Amino acid sequence: MTKRNSKGPRGPKIVAIPPGPKSKAALSRKEKFITNGVRVALPIDVTWAEGPFVRDSDGNVYVDLGGGIGVQTVGHRPRSVIRAAKAQLDRLTHISFMVATYGPVLDLAERMADIAPPGLTKSIFLNSGSEAIENAVKVARAATKKAWLVSFKTAFHGRTLLDISLTGKEKPYREGFGPLVREVLLADYADPYRDPQGRAPADVAKARVEELDRLINQPEVAGRVAAILAEPVQGEGGMIVPPKEFFPLLRRLCDQYGIVLIDDEVQAGAGRTGKMWAIENWSTVPDVLVSGKAIGGGLPFGGVTGKPAVMDAPGPGGLGGTFGGNPVVCAAALEAVDEIEKALPGTKRLEARIRKRLDEMAEGHERIGEARGIGAMWALEFVKDPRTKEPDVDLALAVQTAGLKNGLILLTAGFYNNCIRLLPPINIPIPLMDTALDLLADSLDMAVAGKGR
Ligand SMILES: Cc1ncc(COP(=O)(O)O)c(C=O)c1O
C-alpha cells in the first residue's frame, strides 16, 4: 500500500455540499477563461490529493474512484515517485532526447523491454496517449508500407485528428472536426452484452472476427491494411471486457494478412486489470503496445513499445518530439512501474470484492443493465429497461452527482454515456473500498429516488 501522510484523511468527509462557494467561484473563472470545448465533469475545484483521497478548495474530502481518468493506479503522489521526480528536477529537466541521450529515458526503455510482452524491446516515449497512438500508427505504416487502419466503433484512442478518426463516437469527439483520415475502417468490438443476437461470448468473438475478415477484404482495402488497433478492455467505451477468444482470433487474422496488431493499453494497461498488461489476460502477444496514463505516475506520458522489425521501420528523424521522454517524467515512471508491480498481487482480492458488490447492486436494480469489469476497472451500465437495453444517460449522471454529495469521485463512460466507471487505485485499502462501495450503493438509491441532482 502507498504510504500516506499520518495526517491524511481516513475516509470521505463533506463539510460543504459540493459545489461549495470556492468551487463555484473556480467554475465561473473556468467559464470566462477556458474554451467551452473542454468540459469539466465535476463541479469541484481540487487543491490536494494523496493516495486514494482528493480534497477540494471548500475542504471536502472525496474517495477518488476516477484516478484522474485512470492515471493514479497506485494512488495520488506515491512517495517514491515524488521523491524521484524531485531529485531529477535538481539534476536535469530538459535537453531533448533528439539532442542528447540521458539516463532516465534509457533506464525506462530498458525497463519497458523487460516488462513488455516477449519480443517487444524497442520504445519511443511521448507526452500523451494520443501522441503515442499517432506514433504507433506511423511505425505500422512505415513497416508495412500500407495505408489502411482498422479500429472499433466503441473504441477511444485519443483526441488528435488521426485518433478521432479511429473512434466511432461522433459526439463529442468528431463532430465539427472533419475531414478525418479516410483510410480507416471501424468494426464492431466483441461486446456480448450488446450483441443483437444475444449469442454466447465465444460465438460473439468468432462472429466479430469473421466480419473483420470480410471488411478488410473489400475491394479498395484488400491487401492494404497496415494495422488493427484494439484496446484489450475498452475503457471510454464502458469497460467492455471482450470474450477470451477475441484477441487470439485477432492475432491470427493479423498473422494471416501481415497486419500489425497495435494493443492500446493506455487505460487498461499498467496493472489496471491485475496483470501488468491487459492483453496478458488474453494470452496474446501484440506487435506494438501503446502505454500512457499510469506509467507516468501522475506526470504526462505516452509510450510505444514494439518488435524491432516494426519499431525500426521509420527513417532516422522520422519520429520524435521536443519533450518526448522528458527526464523528470521518465524518472517518475521508473518508480511508478515499481509501485505498480508491488501492488499487483493485491488486485485479485480487490477484484473479487468489487465484483461481488456490483453484482449484488445489479441484482437489486433492474436499471443496471450490466455490472462488468476486471481487476480494478469496472462499470455499471444503466438502461431504462433491461429488455430493450435503451441507455439511461440521466441515471448515470444522477449517480455521479449523488456520489459527489456522498464523498465519491465517480466518472461516467460508455459509447452511450450511460455507464458509471470505477477506476480505484489498485492498492486502495479493502475497508476503504468497502466504504466506497456502500456509498456507491447509497448514491444509486438516491439517484433512483430522484435525490441525486
Ligand atoms: C485507450 C486510450 N487510448 C488513448 C487515450 C488518449 O490518451 P491521452 O488522453 O493521454 O492523450 C486514452 C485516454 O483516455 C485511452 O483511454
Ligand as a Chemical Component Dictionary entry (heavy atoms), coordinates in Angstrom:
data_LIG
# 
_chem_comp.id                   LIG 
_chem_comp.type                 NON-POLYMER 
_chem_comp.pdbx_formal_charge   0 
_chem_comp.three_letter_code    LIG 
# 
loop_
_chem_comp_atom.comp_id 
_chem_comp_atom.atom_id 
_chem_comp_atom.alt_atom_id 
_chem_comp_atom.type_symbol 
_chem_comp_atom.charge 
_chem_comp_atom.model_Cartn_x 
_chem_comp_atom.model_Cartn_y 
_chem_comp_atom.model_Cartn_z 
_chem_comp_atom.pdbx_ordinal 
LIG C1 C1 C 0 -7.442 3.610  -24.574 1  
LIG C2 C2 C 0 -6.958 5.031  -24.676 2  
LIG N1 N1 N 0 -6.117 5.369  -25.653 3  
LIG C3 C3 C 0 -5.647 6.613  -25.785 4  
LIG C4 C4 C 0 -6.041 7.615  -24.915 5  
LIG C5 C5 C 0 -5.528 9.002  -25.078 6  
LIG O1 O1 O 0 -4.623 9.306  -24.044 7  
LIG P1 P1 P 0 -4.365 10.821 -23.633 8  
LIG O2 O2 O 0 -5.614 11.364 -23.068 9  
LIG O3 O3 O 0 -3.229 10.724 -22.632 10 
LIG O4 O4 O 0 -3.941 11.546 -24.862 11 
LIG C6 C6 C 0 -6.923 7.303  -23.880 12 
LIG C7 C7 C 0 -7.384 8.340  -22.948 13 
LIG O5 O5 O 0 -8.330 8.201  -22.216 14 
LIG C8 C8 C 0 -7.402 5.979  -23.756 15 
LIG O6 O6 O 0 -8.271 5.627  -22.783 16 
# 
loop_
_chem_comp_bond.comp_id 
_chem_comp_bond.atom_id_1 
_chem_comp_bond.atom_id_2 
_chem_comp_bond.value_order 
_chem_comp_bond.pdbx_ordinal 
LIG C1 C2 SING 1  
LIG C2 N1 SING 2  
LIG C2 C8 DOUB 3  
LIG N1 C3 DOUB 4  
LIG C3 C4 SING 5  
LIG C4 C5 SING 6  
LIG C4 C6 DOUB 7  
LIG C5 O1 SING 8  
LIG O1 P1 SING 9  
LIG P1 O2 DOUB 10 
LIG P1 O3 SING 11 
LIG P1 O4 SING 12 
LIG C6 C7 SING 13 
LIG C6 C8 SING 14 
LIG C7 O5 DOUB 15 
LIG C8 O6 SING 16 
# 
